[in-house]
Amino acid sequence: MKRYLAGAVLLILAACARIAEPPGGPPDNTPPRLVSTFPDSIISIPGFDDWVEFRFDEIVAEGSQPNFGLGSGDLEKLVVLSPTSEVPRVRWKRNRIIVRPREGWRRDRVYRVELLEGIADLRNNRSRNGRIVTFTTGAPLPTRFLHGRVVDWTTSRPQALGLVEATLLPDSLTYRTTADSTGRFELGPLPDGEYLVAGVIDQNKNNRLDRRENFDTVRVAAGRDSVGELWAFRHDTVAARIQALASNDSMSVTVT
């Protein structure tokens, strides 16, 4: 009898060690639905020092890759926080995902927190919709939008889910988003001013422009919304070198 009791206790503990879908019942094919965000969008909150929260109508999956601040965690890949040069802090709270900058919120800035599509529930039903929360910590409310398309130079085709980085000049504050399945993007609302906009083929999916990744840039003047097409290509940082010299005749030489 003691052996059976011990076995039952172990089974109960094993069941409590992880969150799984309940057994039985009708199949659930509905992805998690976002029911609220905190704070509200397009508002000014001077002195804000809380977490941005996305709340769902059910428990969402934490993912198999942990979120250690390297940009490789499953949830980190689904959150784009701007402007910051660091991977944001992303935490899983059962039916909530909370986000904040690693360096903390800075005063008088416009922040944009984008949750991309792909959040899954415990049955691996994935959402096809994202959500953007935009607020300021004292800066004027933003109204500017930038739109265009990212194209892969090597294939001459639109780059699905291409990374877009818009750097406000001369402040060097970078705002990010991703293109849709046709390579098109709309980034905003943003503070007004001149921007250096980059379209990137984000090979490692960390929402950052890294070395050796193909990209293209264009300057967009203040008051202009259209970025046009960004043809992402490989940038060679090594200068040309002479490989060979060949004398053709007494009057000419071929330089390779």
Beta strands, then each sheet from edge to edge (+ up, - down):
strand 1: 34-38
strand 2: 43-44
strand 3: 52-56
strand 4: 79-82
strand 5: 89-93
strand 6: 96-100
strand 7: 110-115
strand 8: 131-136
strand 9: 144-152
strand 10: 157-158
strand 11: 163-169
strand 12: 173-178
strand 13: 184-190
strand 14: 194-200
strand 15: 215-220
strand 16: 226-232
strand 17: 245-247
strand 18: 253-255
sheet 1: 1+ 3- 6+ 5-
sheet 2: 2+ 8+ 7- 4+
sheet 3: 10+ 9- 13+
sheet 4: 10+ 9- 16-
sheet 5: 12+ 11- 14+ 15-
sheet 6: 17+ 18-
end
